[in-house]
Amino acid sequence: MKKIKVVPIALIIIVLLLVAGIASGLRVDGAILEKEVSRGEHLSHIMLVSTSASDAPTDIQIDVLGYGQSLSGINTVLNSTEDTSPYSVRTSLKVSSDKFHLAPGENKEVTLEGDIPVESSGGKYALIYVHTAPQGNGTVGVATAIIVPVRLTINGSEIRHTGEIQNFTLIDPVSAKEQNISFIFKNTGNHHYRIQSDVVVTDKDGNIVANSTKPNPGAPIIPEATRLIKFNIKPESPLKPGDYSANVTVKEENGSLLATKETQFKLS
């Protein structure tokens, strides 16, 4: 096993994960690939990688990785061991150049390509990780990265948009002035979509005493991914003692119902 040499002066590497270039100068035109494709089709997508004229000479590396998502909806790269989803298209894609050098202000055209598996259905996913080698002197180095999401829809296949609500919790303490709700929503379908969540609080007679709507947090949720949703409900007037219900609903952006769940609570 190769030993790692411990350097007495710590090297801090700050990695910035971006969807588009910022002041560092690294930029990728074509930094998202979302399209419909057919089974067996040869996919080709051009990305233009560039740096600003004020940047130092830069070494660039591009990796095709698995598509993961955090509970907050942030896209996260997965290595070959972590990328176990049947909806991954990572192994079918490659880039025309995965390592190259850019002079200040220079750009390079890179082609992402591959054949769509013939057994595909629903959606297929990968992340393209474009990053620089750490730069800087002394104890601090800075590396910049851009994540290019690949979200493909397979033409002619069954598209299933389904989901379920898990770990639905009314967080204690529950007061007359405030109710805090959290749950995890999972995409149990085979294709990505955006969501919005609603919560309605009703009294024992079914009268609405509080409600709230939350738009989709983060990127479209991909198959098998989960999203943590939190609500802080504050009724216009403090709730009177009695029995209440809290109902949460998750819908697609077009209003199609995905999942709903209800819990009861009592105020004394």
N, C-alpha and C positions, 0 to 999 in steps of 0.2 A: 504494500500500500504506500502511495506517495505521501510523504510527510509535509505538513504545512509549516513553513517557517514563520515564527512569531516575530514581528517587527516591533522594536521597543517603542517607537513613536507611532501612536495609533493613526491609521488612515481612515478617515470618515468619508464614505462614498454616499452622496446624496443622489438618489435616483428619482427623477420626476417623471411620472407616468401621465402622458398627455394624449388627447385625441387630435390635437393639431399643434403646430409649432408655436413657440412663444419666443421671448426675448433672447433665449440662448441661440437662436438662429436655425436650429434643426427644423426642417419642414418636410411634410409629405403631402403632395397633391395626389388625390385619389385615396384619401385616408379612411375610406369606408367602402365596403363592397356589400351591397344589399340588392339582390336581383333574383329573378326567376330563371331557373335552368331546367334542362331536360336530362333524364337518365342517359348516361353514356356520353353526354355533351362534353366537348373540350372547352374548358373555361380559360379565359385569358383576360387579365386585368392589369393595366399599366399604372404604376406609381412613379412619381417623380420625386426623388429624394434630393434635398438641397440644403445648403447652409448659407448664412448671411456673409456679406463681404467683411464684416468686422470680426468674424470667428477665426479661431486658430485652425490650422490644418486638422482634419478630423478623420479618424478611422471609424467606419460604419459596419455594423453587423446586422443581419436580418435573419430572424428565426421564425419558422412556422410552428405555432404552439397550439395547445388545446384551449378551448373557450370555457372559462369559468366565470362565475359571478358571486359577489359577496352578498350578504344579507341586505346591505344598503343599496344594492343595484349597481355596484361598480364592477366593470369587466376586469377579470383577473386571469393572468396567463397560467396554463397548466403544462407541466412537462409530460413526457411520454408515459411515465408511471402513473401520474395523476389523471391523465386524460383517458377515462374508461367509458365515456358516454357512447351509446350506439349512434348518436346524432353527430359525432365528430367527423370532420372531413380533413383533419390534419394530415393524415398519412397519404392523402391523394393529391396534396398540393406541394408545390416547390416554387422557389424564386430563381430568376435567371442569374442573379448574382447575390450571394449572401455575405460577402466581405469585400469592401473596397475603400479607397481613400478619397476624400474630398478636400480640395484646396478651398481657401476662403472664397465664398460666392459661387462655388461650382455646383453643378447638379448632375444627377445620373438617373437615367430611366431604367427602372427595374420592372420586369414582368412577372406577375404571379400567375401560375397556370397549373392545370391538372385536369384529369378526366373524372367526371362525376360518376360515382359507382352506379351500376345498372340496377342494383337492388334498393336504391335510395327511395325514401318516401318522407313526406312532411318537410322538415327543415334539416339543413346541414350547416355545421359551424366550425370556425377556427379563428384564431387571433394571429395577426402578423406583428411581430415585435421588432421594431426598428430602433436601434440604440447605438449610442456612441461609446467609445472606450472612455474610461474616466480621464478627466482633464484637470489640470491644476498643479500647483507646486506646494511643497511643504506638507502640512498635516491634513489638508483638505483636498479631496478630488470631487469633481462633479461629473456625473454621467446623465445624459438626457435620453429619454425614450418616448416613442410614439407608438401607441397600440392601434392597429388597423383591424376593426372587427369585420369578419366575413360571416354574413347571414344569408343563406341561400334557401330559396323555396323551390321544391321539386314539382315542376309542372306535371299535371296528369295524375298526381298521387292524392291519396286521402289526407286532407289537412284536418287535424283534430286539435281544437282549442278547448282544453279542459283544465280544471284545477281544483285544489282542495285547501281548506283552511285548517291549520294545525295549531295546537297550543294556544287556543283562544283563552285569554286571561283578563279578568277585571281586577286590576291591581289594587291591593289593600294599601292604606285604608280608603274605603269608599265613603265619600262625604256627600252632603246635600248640595254643595257648591261645585264639586268637581269629580269627574269620573275618568280614570285613566285605563285605557284598553290597549292591549297588544295581542298580535297573533302573527303566525307565519303562514304565508301563502306559497303553495308549491304549484308549479306548472307541471301537470300530469299528462299533458298532450304531447304532440310530436312537432310543434312549430312555435315560433316566438310570437309574442304579442305584447301590447302595452295595456296596462290596467289602471283602473281607478277604484278606490275603496270608499264605501259609505258606512256610517254607523247611525242608527236611530235608537233613541231611548224612549220607551213608552211606559205609561203607568198601567195599573191593573185593568183599566177600562179601555186600553188601547190608544189613549191620547198621546200624541207625540209631545214630549217635554224637552227634548234636545236632539240635535242631529248635526252631522258634519260630513264633509266630503274631502277626500285626499286624492290628488292626481297621482299618476304613475311616478314612483321614485326611481330615478336612474334610467338605464337603458331598457329596451324591450326585454322582457323576461324570457329566457330560452328554456327549452325542455329540460326537466329534472332540476332546474334551479329553484331556489327558495328566496323569498323576500320578507323581511321583517317590517310590519306595518304597526305604527303606534298612533293612537288618538288621545288627545287631551280634551275632554268634553266639559264645557262650562255652560250649564243652562242659564238662560236669561234671568231666571229667578231661582233661588235655592229650592230644591225639591222638598216636598213635605214628607213626613214619615209615611211609609207604606211599601208596597211591593212594586218592583219595576223590572223591565226586560231591556236588555241591550242586544240589538241585532246588527251584525256586520254583514256586508255584501261586497263581493268583488266582481266587477264587470270589466269587459273589454271597453276600449275607448268608444266603440260604436254602440255601447249599451247592452251587448249580449251578456247574459248572466253566466258567471263562471262558478261561483260558490257562495253559500250563505250559512251563517251559524248564529245561534242565539244563546244567551245565558240570562239567568234571573239574579236579582239582588234585592236586598231588603234594607230600608232605612228606618231607624227607630228613633 
